[in-house]
């Protein structure tokens, strides 16, 4: 009997050690990837576009006369609210939130925008229903259920602004880029920017890195784009130079 208890205790101890080791390894890797990220500081960055910095992630805010369109929603609703206050922008005036995907660092601020319509890619719903998960038993979620699903290559008129959706799956099932008014391209997490050049996405954080890398070629040949805005690696105003050497 005593021997059995000993065996059980050793088994449980080993299991706990393995879980702690995997968990610890995950957080170590996660933190080291975050340290490489370089989002821009909160403020007006170009034309009618503002950046909001929420630790390691950016939200972008596009002004359309007296209302706003937001790309992604950050990872901490209190930080997002405080940064909006700094910019003197009332979140009630946000009419649309375009989500590049539904990972937790991109959706936390959604409840702040109570007058906004929430948009995401049709394919991204698999991340919300649990059909696809990056971590076993952990699904993505957002506070609103009345989101609007977008197709690949769908055009949208939001206020006076034109948005064109480009499906760039890989980081998640329905990662979407948004080309707004032709010249501004918002890419979420499907690529990185290093010294103004396109780089791959963060492999460790991807659902399917190979597919994510393939998807980048869908946005490297857009004749009218001038700017690329990423979620974790800042932005560039020289699209042509950024995409030039990507193959
Ligand atoms: Zn992210």
py3Dmol code that shows the C-alpha trace and the ligand (Angstrom):
import py3Dmol

protein = """\
ATOM      1  CA  UNK A   1       0.000   0.000   0.000  1.00  0.00           C
ATOM      2  CA  UNK A   2       2.767   2.389   1.047  1.00  0.00           C
ATOM      3  CA  UNK A   3       4.598   1.546  -2.187  1.00  0.00           C
ATOM      4  CA  UNK A   4       1.489   2.437  -4.199  1.00  0.00           C
ATOM      5  CA  UNK A   5       1.192   5.813  -2.469  1.00  0.00           C
ATOM      6  CA  UNK A   6       4.858   6.460  -3.211  1.00  0.00           C
ATOM      7  CA  UNK A   7       4.367   5.641  -6.886  1.00  0.00           C
ATOM      8  CA  UNK A   8       1.320   7.931  -7.076  1.00  0.00           C
ATOM      9  CA  UNK A   9       3.209  10.765  -5.346  1.00  0.00           C
ATOM     10  CA  UNK A  10       6.169  10.398  -7.708  1.00  0.00           C
ATOM     11  CA  UNK A  11       3.741  10.411 -10.660  1.00  0.00           C
ATOM     12  CA  UNK A  12       1.930  13.545  -9.470  1.00  0.00           C
ATOM     13  CA  UNK A  13       5.246  15.255  -8.653  1.00  0.00           C
ATOM     14  CA  UNK A  14       6.616  14.486 -12.127  1.00  0.00           C
ATOM     15  CA  UNK A  15       3.428  15.795 -13.761  1.00  0.00           C
ATOM     16  CA  UNK A  16       3.581  19.052 -11.787  1.00  0.00           C
ATOM     17  CA  UNK A  17       7.277  19.449 -12.659  1.00  0.00           C
ATOM     18  CA  UNK A  18       6.550  18.906 -16.375  1.00  0.00           C
ATOM     19  CA  UNK A  19       3.651  21.423 -16.334  1.00  0.00           C
ATOM     20  CA  UNK A  20       5.797  24.006 -14.514  1.00  0.00           C
ATOM     21  CA  UNK A  21       8.663  23.444 -16.928  1.00  0.00           C
ATOM     22  CA  UNK A  22       6.463  23.867 -20.023  1.00  0.00           C
ATOM     23  CA  UNK A  23       4.662  26.871 -18.490  1.00  0.00           C
ATOM     24  CA  UNK A  24       7.943  28.483 -17.436  1.00  0.00           C
ATOM     25  CA  UNK A  25       9.475  27.847 -20.856  1.00  0.00           C
ATOM     26  CA  UNK A  26       6.441  29.398 -22.544  1.00  0.00           C
ATOM     27  CA  UNK A  27       6.576  32.560 -20.437  1.00  0.00           C
ATOM     28  CA  UNK A  28      10.348  32.877 -20.872  1.00  0.00           C
ATOM     29  CA  UNK A  29      10.002  32.627 -24.676  1.00  0.00           C
ATOM     30  CA  UNK A  30       6.954  34.919 -24.709  1.00  0.00           C
ATOM     31  CA  UNK A  31       8.797  37.611 -22.751  1.00  0.00           C
ATOM     32  CA  UNK A  32      11.903  37.397 -24.904  1.00  0.00           C
ATOM     33  CA  UNK A  33       9.756  37.861 -28.051  1.00  0.00           C
ATOM     34  CA  UNK A  34       7.964  40.840 -26.487  1.00  0.00           C
ATOM     35  CA  UNK A  35      11.306  42.497 -25.724  1.00  0.00           C
ATOM     36  CA  UNK A  36      12.103  42.548 -29.456  1.00  0.00           C
ATOM     37  CA  UNK A  37       8.892  44.451 -30.252  1.00  0.00           C
ATOM     38  CA  UNK A  38       8.974  48.202 -30.796  1.00  0.00           C
ATOM     39  CA  UNK A  39       5.543  49.826 -30.949  1.00  0.00           C
ATOM     40  CA  UNK A  40       5.371  53.613 -31.411  1.00  0.00           C
ATOM     41  CA  UNK A  41       4.490  56.040 -28.625  1.00  0.00           C
ATOM     42  CA  UNK A  42       0.968  57.398 -28.266  1.00  0.00           C
ATOM     43  CA  UNK A  43       0.405  60.461 -30.435  1.00  0.00           C
ATOM     44  CA  UNK A  44      -0.472  61.716 -33.897  1.00  0.00           C
ATOM     45  CA  UNK A  45       1.832  59.949 -36.337  1.00  0.00           C
ATOM     46  CA  UNK A  46       0.790  60.932 -39.840  1.00  0.00           C
ATOM     47  CA  UNK A  47      -2.060  62.880 -41.512  1.00  0.00           C
ATOM     48  CA  UNK A  48      -5.275  61.951 -39.670  1.00  0.00           C
ATOM     49  CA  UNK A  49      -3.817  58.832 -38.008  1.00  0.00           C
ATOM     50  CA  UNK A  50      -2.983  58.456 -34.316  1.00  0.00           C
ATOM     51  CA  UNK A  51      -1.158  55.633 -32.538  1.00  0.00           C
ATOM     52  CA  UNK A  52      -2.087  54.421 -29.077  1.00  0.00           C
ATOM     53  CA  UNK A  53       0.608  52.473 -27.248  1.00  0.00           C
ATOM     54  CA  UNK A  54      -0.580  49.796 -24.874  1.00  0.00           C
ATOM     55  CA  UNK A  55       2.677  48.296 -23.568  1.00  0.00           C
ATOM     56  CA  UNK A  56       3.925  46.081 -26.428  1.00  0.00           C
ATOM     57  CA  UNK A  57       1.069  46.657 -28.866  1.00  0.00           C
ATOM     58  CA  UNK A  58      -0.296  49.572 -30.911  1.00  0.00           C
ATOM     59  CA  UNK A  59      -3.844  50.518 -31.729  1.00  0.00           C
ATOM     60  CA  UNK A  60      -4.299  52.886 -34.650  1.00  0.00           C
ATOM     61  CA  UNK A  61      -6.995  55.547 -34.718  1.00  0.00           C
ATOM     62  CA  UNK A  62      -8.099  57.168 -37.947  1.00  0.00           C
ATOM     63  CA  UNK A  63      -9.973  60.440 -37.732  1.00  0.00           C
ATOM     64  CA  UNK A  64     -12.888  60.891 -40.125  1.00  0.00           C
ATOM     65  CA  UNK A  65     -14.062  64.491 -39.531  1.00  0.00           C
ATOM     66  CA  UNK A  66     -15.614  64.349 -36.034  1.00  0.00           C
ATOM     67  CA  UNK A  67     -15.671  60.569 -35.717  1.00  0.00           C
ATOM     68  CA  UNK A  68     -13.068  57.802 -35.572  1.00  0.00           C
ATOM     69  CA  UNK A  69     -12.193  54.376 -36.930  1.00  0.00           C
ATOM     70  CA  UNK A  70     -10.002  52.151 -34.797  1.00  0.00           C
ATOM     71  CA  UNK A  71      -7.763  49.310 -35.945  1.00  0.00           C
ATOM     72  CA  UNK A  72      -7.465  46.719 -33.147  1.00  0.00           C
ATOM     73  CA  UNK A  73      -8.297  47.310 -29.495  1.00  0.00           C
ATOM     74  CA  UNK A  74      -5.237  46.620 -27.338  1.00  0.00           C
ATOM     75  CA  UNK A  75      -4.461  44.314 -24.446  1.00  0.00           C
ATOM     76  CA  UNK A  76      -5.548  46.319 -21.374  1.00  0.00           C
ATOM     77  CA  UNK A  77      -8.797  48.294 -21.445  1.00  0.00           C
ATOM     78  CA  UNK A  78      -7.690  50.680 -18.671  1.00  0.00           C
ATOM     79  CA  UNK A  79      -4.482  51.594 -20.502  1.00  0.00           C
ATOM     80  CA  UNK A  80      -6.413  52.062 -23.751  1.00  0.00           C
ATOM     81  CA  UNK A  81      -8.952  54.340 -21.997  1.00  0.00           C
ATOM     82  CA  UNK A  82      -6.165  56.401 -20.381  1.00  0.00           C
ATOM     83  CA  UNK A  83      -4.309  56.815 -23.693  1.00  0.00           C
ATOM     84  CA  UNK A  84      -7.496  57.917 -25.470  1.00  0.00           C
ATOM     85  CA  UNK A  85      -7.924  60.518 -22.733  1.00  0.00           C
ATOM     86  CA  UNK A  86      -4.350  61.737 -23.300  1.00  0.00           C
ATOM     87  CA  UNK A  87      -5.190  62.322 -26.961  1.00  0.00           C
ATOM     88  CA  UNK A  88      -8.469  63.963 -26.013  1.00  0.00           C
ATOM     89  CA  UNK A  89     -10.411  61.475 -28.145  1.00  0.00           C
ATOM     90  CA  UNK A  90     -13.779  60.351 -26.857  1.00  0.00           C
ATOM     91  CA  UNK A  91     -14.171  56.559 -27.397  1.00  0.00           C
ATOM     92  CA  UNK A  92     -17.926  57.158 -27.837  1.00  0.00           C
ATOM     93  CA  UNK A  93     -17.092  58.798 -31.189  1.00  0.00           C
ATOM     94  CA  UNK A  94     -15.523  55.609 -32.538  1.00  0.00           C
ATOM     95  CA  UNK A  95     -17.889  54.268 -35.190  1.00  0.00           C
ATOM     96  CA  UNK A  96     -15.953  51.167 -36.267  1.00  0.00           C
ATOM     97  CA  UNK A  97     -13.352  48.774 -34.886  1.00  0.00           C
ATOM     98  CA  UNK A  98     -11.507  46.780 -37.555  1.00  0.00           C
ATOM     99  CA  UNK A  99      -9.888  43.783 -35.894  1.00  0.00           C
ATOM    100  CA  UNK A 100      -6.848  42.339 -37.638  1.00  0.00           C
ATOM    101  CA  UNK A 101      -7.448  39.205 -35.536  1.00  0.00           C
ATOM    102  CA  UNK A 102      -8.790  38.174 -32.125  1.00  0.00           C
ATOM    103  CA  UNK A 103      -5.726  37.355 -30.003  1.00  0.00           C
ATOM    104  CA  UNK A 104      -6.103  38.792 -26.475  1.00  0.00           C
ATOM    105  CA  UNK A 105      -3.641  41.651 -27.073  1.00  0.00           C
ATOM    106  CA  UNK A 106      -5.868  42.985 -29.883  1.00  0.00           C
ATOM    107  CA  UNK A 107      -9.378  42.867 -28.420  1.00  0.00           C
ATOM    108  CA  UNK A 108      -9.287  43.911 -24.736  1.00  0.00           C
ATOM    109  CA  UNK A 109     -10.482  47.464 -25.391  1.00  0.00           C
ATOM    110  CA  UNK A 110     -13.544  46.438 -27.455  1.00  0.00           C
ATOM    111  CA  UNK A 111     -16.053  47.211 -24.624  1.00  0.00           C
ATOM    112  CA  UNK A 112     -14.775  50.797 -24.585  1.00  0.00           C
ATOM    113  CA  UNK A 113     -16.211  51.471 -28.033  1.00  0.00           C
ATOM    114  CA  UNK A 114     -19.890  51.056 -27.316  1.00  0.00           C
ATOM    115  CA  UNK A 115     -21.126  52.940 -30.374  1.00  0.00           C
ATOM    116  CA  UNK A 116     -18.840  51.123 -32.802  1.00  0.00           C
ATOM    117  CA  UNK A 117     -19.521  48.313 -35.200  1.00  0.00           C
ATOM    118  CA  UNK A 118     -16.999  45.513 -34.750  1.00  0.00           C
ATOM    119  CA  UNK A 119     -15.502  43.929 -37.876  1.00  0.00           C
ATOM    120  CA  UNK A 120     -13.377  40.813 -38.285  1.00  0.00           C
ATOM    121  CA  UNK A 121     -12.655  38.211 -40.964  1.00  0.00           C
ATOM    122  CA  UNK A 122     -15.164  35.420 -41.513  1.00  0.00           C
ATOM    123  CA  UNK A 123     -12.374  32.841 -41.153  1.00  0.00           C
ATOM    124  CA  UNK A 124     -11.393  34.336 -37.789  1.00  0.00           C
ATOM    125  CA  UNK A 125     -14.603  33.031 -36.221  1.00  0.00           C
ATOM    126  CA  UNK A 126     -12.898  29.611 -35.972  1.00  0.00           C
ATOM    127  CA  UNK A 127     -10.604  31.137 -33.330  1.00  0.00           C
ATOM    128  CA  UNK A 128     -13.650  32.268 -31.327  1.00  0.00           C
ATOM    129  CA  UNK A 129     -15.641  29.042 -31.546  1.00  0.00           C
ATOM    130  CA  UNK A 130     -12.635  26.936 -30.521  1.00  0.00           C
ATOM    131  CA  UNK A 131     -12.456  25.176 -33.897  1.00  0.00           C
ATOM    132  CA  UNK A 132      -8.831  26.377 -33.969  1.00  0.00           C
ATOM    133  CA  UNK A 133      -6.699  27.094 -30.928  1.00  0.00           C
ATOM    134  CA  UNK A 134      -3.073  28.156 -30.507  1.00  0.00           C
ATOM    135  CA  UNK A 135      -2.934  26.688 -27.006  1.00  0.00           C
ATOM    136  CA  UNK A 136      -4.961  23.506 -26.319  1.00  0.00           C
ATOM    137  CA  UNK A 137      -8.235  24.234 -24.486  1.00  0.00           C
ATOM    138  CA  UNK A 138      -7.755  28.011 -24.812  1.00  0.00           C
ATOM    139  CA  UNK A 139      -9.965  29.836 -27.337  1.00  0.00           C
ATOM    140  CA  UNK A 140      -9.934  33.500 -28.268  1.00  0.00           C
ATOM    141  CA  UNK A 141     -12.923  35.568 -27.200  1.00  0.00           C
ATOM    142  CA  UNK A 142     -14.340  39.064 -27.546  1.00  0.00           C
ATOM    143  CA  UNK A 143     -16.922  40.856 -25.430  1.00  0.00           C
ATOM    144  CA  UNK A 144     -19.298  41.602 -28.319  1.00  0.00           C
ATOM    145  CA  UNK A 145     -21.273  38.944 -30.127  1.00  0.00           C
ATOM    146  CA  UNK A 146     -22.772  41.286 -32.743  1.00  0.00           C
ATOM    147  CA  UNK A 147     -19.573  41.498 -34.787  1.00  0.00           C
ATOM    148  CA  UNK A 148     -19.709  41.738 -38.570  1.00  0.00           C
ATOM    149  CA  UNK A 149     -17.802  39.143 -40.595  1.00  0.00           C
ATOM    150  CA  UNK A 150     -15.777  40.252 -43.596  1.00  0.00           C
ATOM    151  CA  UNK A 151     -14.818  38.380 -46.741  1.00  0.00           C
ATOM    152  CA  UNK A 152     -11.412  38.483 -48.396  1.00  0.00           C
ATOM    153  CA  UNK A 153     -11.173  41.470 -50.773  1.00  0.00           C
ATOM    154  CA  UNK A 154     -14.307  43.083 -49.361  1.00  0.00           C
ATOM    155  CA  UNK A 155     -14.695  46.813 -49.769  1.00  0.00           C
ATOM    156  CA  UNK A 156     -16.302  48.818 -46.979  1.00  0.00           C
ATOM    157  CA  UNK A 157     -17.301  52.440 -46.767  1.00  0.00           C
ATOM    158  CA  UNK A 158     -16.996  53.653 -43.183  1.00  0.00           C
ATOM    159  CA  UNK A 159     -17.924  57.291 -42.786  1.00  0.00           C
ATOM    160  CA  UNK A 160     -15.954  58.960 -45.574  1.00  0.00           C
ATOM    161  CA  UNK A 161     -13.176  56.377 -45.560  1.00  0.00           C
ATOM    162  CA  UNK A 162     -12.746  53.373 -47.839  1.00  0.00           C
ATOM    163  CA  UNK A 163     -11.462  50.093 -46.454  1.00  0.00           C
ATOM    164  CA  UNK A 164     -10.354  47.076 -48.470  1.00  0.00           C
ATOM    165  CA  UNK A 165      -9.891  43.783 -46.591  1.00  0.00           C
ATOM    166  CA  UNK A 166      -7.069  41.412 -47.527  1.00  0.00           C
ATOM    167  CA  UNK A 167      -7.112  37.985 -45.906  1.00  0.00           C
ATOM    168  CA  UNK A 168      -3.604  37.041 -44.764  1.00  0.00           C
ATOM    169  CA  UNK A 169      -4.161  33.870 -42.764  1.00  0.00           C
ATOM    170  CA  UNK A 170      -1.453  32.126 -40.761  1.00  0.00           C
ATOM    171  CA  UNK A 171      -0.929  34.068 -37.554  1.00  0.00           C
ATOM    172  CA  UNK A 172      -4.563  33.111 -36.898  1.00  0.00           C
ATOM    173  CA  UNK A 173      -7.156  31.503 -39.213  1.00  0.00           C
ATOM    174  CA  UNK A 174      -8.558  34.851 -40.272  1.00  0.00           C
ATOM    175  CA  UNK A 175      -5.806  37.421 -39.903  1.00  0.00           C
ATOM    176  CA  UNK A 176      -6.879  40.387 -41.992  1.00  0.00           C
ATOM    177  CA  UNK A 177      -4.996  43.367 -43.378  1.00  0.00           C
ATOM    178  CA  UNK A 178      -6.917  46.569 -44.005  1.00  0.00           C
ATOM    179  CA  UNK A 179      -5.991  48.907 -46.837  1.00  0.00           C
ATOM    180  CA  UNK A 180      -7.624  52.222 -46.042  1.00  0.00           C
ATOM    181  CA  UNK A 181      -7.998  54.987 -48.611  1.00  0.00           C
ATOM    182  CA  UNK A 182      -5.559  53.070 -50.825  1.00  0.00           C
ATOM    183  CA  UNK A 183      -2.370  54.388 -49.218  1.00  0.00           C
ATOM    184  CA  UNK A 184      -2.560  53.161 -45.614  1.00  0.00           C
ATOM    185  CA  UNK A 185      -2.044  49.442 -44.944  1.00  0.00           C
ATOM    186  CA  UNK A 186      -2.671  48.018 -41.463  1.00  0.00           C
ATOM    187  CA  UNK A 187      -1.128  44.587 -41.095  1.00  0.00           C
ATOM    188  CA  UNK A 188      -1.663  43.437 -37.497  1.00  0.00           C
ATOM    189  CA  UNK A 189       0.706  40.590 -36.638  1.00  0.00           C
ATOM    190  CA  UNK A 190       1.382  39.008 -40.023  1.00  0.00           C
ATOM    191  CA  UNK A 191       4.778  40.638 -40.430  1.00  0.00           C
ATOM    192  CA  UNK A 192       7.482  42.507 -38.577  1.00  0.00           C
ATOM    193  CA  UNK A 193       9.342  45.646 -39.564  1.00  0.00           C
ATOM    194  CA  UNK A 194      13.054  45.910 -38.889  1.00  0.00           C
ATOM    195  CA  UNK A 195      14.927  49.019 -40.012  1.00  0.00           C
ATOM    196  CA  UNK A 196      12.115  49.801 -42.423  1.00  0.00           C
ATOM    197  CA  UNK A 197      12.207  46.369 -44.066  1.00  0.00           C
ATOM    198  CA  UNK A 198       9.553  43.655 -43.985  1.00  0.00           C
ATOM    199  CA  UNK A 199      10.388  40.709 -41.814  1.00  0.00           C
ATOM    200  CA  UNK A 200       8.492  37.526 -41.003  1.00  0.00           C
ATOM    201  CA  UNK A 201       5.890  37.310 -38.248  1.00  0.00           C
ATOM    202  CA  UNK A 202       6.880  36.016 -34.805  1.00  0.00           C
ATOM    203  CA  UNK A 203       6.939  32.259 -35.408  1.00  0.00           C
ATOM    204  CA  UNK A 204       6.413  31.331 -31.768  1.00  0.00           C
ATOM    205  CA  UNK A 205       3.123  33.288 -31.704  1.00  0.00           C
ATOM    206  CA  UNK A 206       1.751  31.999 -35.034  1.00  0.00           C
ATOM    207  CA  UNK A 207      -0.914  29.384 -35.522  1.00  0.00           C
ATOM    208  CA  UNK A 208       0.765  28.380 -38.795  1.00  0.00           C
ATOM    209  CA  UNK A 209       4.041  30.180 -39.491  1.00  0.00           C
ATOM    210  CA  UNK A 210       4.508  28.706 -42.964  1.00  0.00           C
ATOM    211  CA  UNK A 211       1.101  29.950 -44.034  1.00  0.00           C
ATOM    212  CA  UNK A 212       1.728  33.345 -42.397  1.00  0.00           C
ATOM    213  CA  UNK A 213       4.951  33.732 -44.369  1.00  0.00           C
ATOM    214  CA  UNK A 214       3.164  32.785 -47.609  1.00  0.00           C
ATOM    215  CA  UNK A 215       0.424  35.318 -46.841  1.00  0.00           C
ATOM    216  CA  UNK A 216       2.890  38.196 -46.730  1.00  0.00           C
ATOM    217  CA  UNK A 217       3.241  37.971 -50.517  1.00  0.00           C
ATOM    218  CA  UNK A 218      -0.440  39.005 -50.787  1.00  0.00           C
ATOM    219  CA  UNK A 219       0.452  42.491 -49.610  1.00  0.00           C
ATOM    220  CA  UNK A 220       3.841  43.129 -51.237  1.00  0.00           C
ATOM    221  CA  UNK A 221       2.506  44.216 -54.592  1.00  0.00           C
ATOM    222  CA  UNK A 222      -0.101  46.870 -53.862  1.00  0.00           C
ATOM    223  CA  UNK A 223       0.609  49.789 -56.211  1.00  0.00           C
ATOM    224  CA  UNK A 224      -1.118  52.537 -54.223  1.00  0.00           C
ATOM    225  CA  UNK A 225       0.097  51.735 -50.708  1.00  0.00           C
ATOM    226  CA  UNK A 226       2.511  54.216 -49.129  1.00  0.00           C
ATOM    227  CA  UNK A 227       2.424  53.345 -45.428  1.00  0.00           C
ATOM    228  CA  UNK A 228       2.546  50.084 -43.465  1.00  0.00           C
ATOM    229  CA  UNK A 229       1.318  50.100 -39.869  1.00  0.00           C
ATOM    230  CA  UNK A 230       2.107  46.990 -37.804  1.00  0.00           C
ATOM    231  CA  UNK A 231       0.730  46.086 -34.381  1.00  0.00           C
ATOM    232  CA  UNK A 232       4.064  45.461 -32.646  1.00  0.00           C
ATOM    233  CA  UNK A 233       6.835  46.858 -34.850  1.00  0.00           C
ATOM    234  CA  UNK A 234       5.847  50.443 -35.564  1.00  0.00           C
ATOM    235  CA  UNK A 235       5.190  51.791 -39.040  1.00  0.00           C
ATOM    236  CA  UNK A 236       6.955  52.904 -42.191  1.00  0.00           C
ATOM    237  CA  UNK A 237       6.134  55.641 -44.687  1.00  0.00           C
ATOM    238  CA  UNK A 238       8.220  53.938 -47.378  1.00  0.00           C
ATOM    239  CA  UNK A 239       6.184  50.943 -48.505  1.00  0.00           C
ATOM    240  CA  UNK A 240       8.204  50.426 -51.694  1.00  0.00           C
ATOM    241  CA  UNK A 241      11.489  50.160 -49.819  1.00  0.00           C
ATOM    242  CA  UNK A 242       9.917  47.951 -47.136  1.00  0.00           C
ATOM    243  CA  UNK A 243       8.655  45.308 -49.587  1.00  0.00           C
ATOM    244  CA  UNK A 244      11.462  45.550 -52.164  1.00  0.00           C
ATOM    245  CA  UNK A 245      13.596  42.615 -51.015  1.00  0.00           C
ATOM    246  CA  UNK A 246      10.806  40.363 -49.780  1.00  0.00           C
ATOM    247  CA  UNK A 247      10.523  37.074 -51.597  1.00  0.00           C
TER     248      UNK A 247
END
"""
ligand_1 = """\
1
ZN
Zn -0.379 40.749 -31.279
"""
view = py3Dmol.view(width=600, height=400)
view.addModel(protein, "pdb")
view.setStyle({"model": 0}, {"cartoon": {"style": "trace"}})
view.addModel(ligand_1, "xyz")
view.setStyle({"model": 1}, {"stick": {}})
view.zoomTo()
view.show()
